[in-house]
């Protein structure tokens, strides 16, 4: 779909790369495919809902047999669970981290599959590059770490933020102000924007390079030797593609890890 | 909720677009969560959370517990087998040691029995040899006595005959015999 949109506008005779007139074209798919009870099922909505189906299917087929000697797929799914449980929840939060595993696991899988769409042939669109998802996940993380702090320390949680006892009294108002904004506003914002920006950048690079490569090579008859640029764009796209696979995994890990770190700092403010 | 969110965004949109100085659709739209995507995201996340919470984690926990149990029982079985093997080895070793003792005992007994038989045979042979020797000595002595008697009788007869010829037959034969015997005895006593 993006290919058609972008190639239609590309001035491949005069330009060296195909850039869309409006960058939103690469991200906004607001025309409903179906409408169910007044709710528009757009391409993005469909892909978001498909994450739930894909994750559920992976978990169901990976873990339903409960074999003592696991298949490769079962072992993979089990190692994914223990990676989030032991490698993130318990490692970062401590033994108490076990009760946060369902949430952290969901965040990790949701972001991972949402990111994976970027390099999935036929989809090529990370739904996590739509602000709705990073914002929602960051909001959930915010709620979880604030509630964890209140449950553990009561209202002293907020007092500890605005009047930090670990710094000299003279500095407390300033540090408290910084901490207040940092913890309660900047944290969720950076959490959301980090994921969003990474996915937007990756998607932009991949689509521009792949579309340009395709357009220049397919119009070789008209532009002659200039089609060679297309090959260069394709080779570059291949490199970026591999790089993006790393970014996708890393961003899912970072989002989950930081969410766990925020919970840990709410539970143990002195650490 | 969806309608309400749309309403909020609809009121915000003109302001945002005008801020973008006349571009028909600016990059700022990219930063605003689309309501239908937000709702879809919440639904999808809720489903994933439920699946993870209610199915995946209990399944993994159950599997890991089953695996732990299996490993534990395998280890216990292995330990038991090891102990059984060790006790079998002990039995075997003690049997081997017993067999060796038994063999040594049997050999010693055989050697003793052999010695006894040998000693018995030697003793019997010696006894027999002594008996044969004794019997032979007795026979020799008896023969000697018989020969001596015979000699004595022949000397007596010869002496009588000689004396009769010298003296004439004045003595009866019984008297002569007594005389001769006495004479011979005297001769024996003188010797």
Boltz contact constraints between the chains, C-beta under 6 A:
constraints:
  - contact:
      token1: [A, 22]
      token2: [B, 25]
      max_distance: 6.0
  - contact:
      token1: [A, 24]
      token2: [B, 25]
      max_distance: 6.0
  - contact:
      token1: [A, 24]
      token2: [B, 29]
      max_distance: 6.0
  - contact:
      token1: [A, 27]
      token2: [B, 30]
      max_distance: 6.0
  - contact:
      token1: [A, 40]
      token2: [B, 36]
      max_distance: 6.0
  - contact:
      token1: [A, 44]
      token2: [B, 37]
      max_distance: 6.0
  - contact:
      token1: [A, 45]
      token2: [B, 36]
      max_distance: 6.0
  - contact:
      token1: [A, 45]
      token2: [B, 40]
      max_distance: 6.0
  - contact:
      token1: [A, 48]
      token2: [B, 40]
      max_distance: 6.0
  - contact:
      token1: [A, 48]
      token2: [B, 41]
      max_distance: 6.0
  - contact:
      token1: [A, 48]
      token2: [B, 44]
      max_distance: 6.0
  - contact:
      token1: [A, 49]
      token2: [B, 40]
      max_distance: 6.0
  - contact:
      token1: [A, 49]
      token2: [B, 44]
      max_distance: 6.0
  - contact:
      token1: [A, 51]
      token2: [B, 44]
      max_distance: 6.0
  - contact:
      token1: [A, 52]
      token2: [B, 44]
      max_distance: 6.0
  - contact:
      token1: [A, 52]
      token2: [B, 47]
      max_distance: 6.0
  - contact:
      token1: [A, 52]
      token2: [B, 48]
      max_distance: 6.0
  - contact:
      token1: [A, 55]
      token2: [B, 48]
      max_distance: 6.0
  - contact:
      token1: [A, 56]
      token2: [B, 51]
      max_distance: 6.0
  - contact:
      token1: [A, 59]
      token2: [B, 51]
      max_distance: 6.0
  - contact:
      token1: [A, 59]
      token2: [B, 56]
      max_distance: 6.0
  - contact:
      token1: [A, 63]
      token2: [B, 56]
      max_distance: 6.0
  - contact:
      token1: [A, 63]
      token2: [B, 59]
      max_distance: 6.0
  - contact:
      token1: [A, 66]
      token2: [B, 62]
      max_distance: 6.0
  - contact:
      token1: [A, 66]
      token2: [B, 63]
      max_distance: 6.0
  - contact:
      token1: [A, 68]
      token2: [B, 66]
      max_distance: 6.0
  - contact:
      token1: [A, 68]
      token2: [B, 67]
      max_distance: 6.0
  - contact:
      token1: [A, 68]
      token2: [B, 70]
      max_distance: 6.0
  - contact:
      token1: [A, 78]
      token2: [B, 60]
      max_distance: 6.0
  - contact:
      token1: [A, 81]
      token2: [B, 60]
      max_distance: 6.0
  - contact:
      token1: [A, 102]
      token2: [B, 52]
      max_distance: 6.0
  - contact:
      token1: [A, 102]
      token2: [B, 53]
      max_distance: 6.0
  - contact:
      token1: [A, 105]
      token2: [B, 52]
      max_distance: 6.0
  - contact:
      token1: [A, 106]
      token2: [B, 48]
      max_distance: 6.0
  - contact:
      token1: [A, 106]
      token2: [B, 49]
      max_distance: 6.0
  - contact:
      token1: [A, 106]
      token2: [B, 52]
      max_distance: 6.0
  - contact:
      token1: [A, 110]
      token2: [B, 45]
      max_distance: 6.0
  - contact:
      token1: [A, 110]
      token2: [B, 48]
      max_distance: 6.0
  - contact:
      token1: [A, 130]
      token2: [B, 37]
      max_distance: 6.0
  - contact:
      token1: [A, 131]
      token2: [B, 31]
      max_distance: 6.0
  - contact:
      token1: [A, 131]
      token2: [B, 33]
      max_distance: 6.0
  - contact:
      token1: [A, 132]
      token2: [B, 33]
      max_distance: 6.0
  - contact:
      token1: [A, 132]
      token2: [B, 34]
      max_distance: 6.0
  - contact:
      token1: [A, 132]
      token2: [B, 37]
      max_distance: 6.0
  - contact:
      token1: [A, 132]
      token2: [B, 38]
      max_distance: 6.0
  - contact:
      token1: [A, 132]
      token2: [B, 41]
      max_distance: 6.0
  - contact:
      token1: [A, 133]
      token2: [B, 41]
      max_distance: 6.0
  - contact:
      token1: [A, 135]
      token2: [B, 33]
      max_distance: 6.0
  - contact:
      token1: [A, 136]
      token2: [B, 38]
      max_distance: 6.0
  - contact:
      token1: [A, 136]
      token2: [B, 41]
      max_distance: 6.0
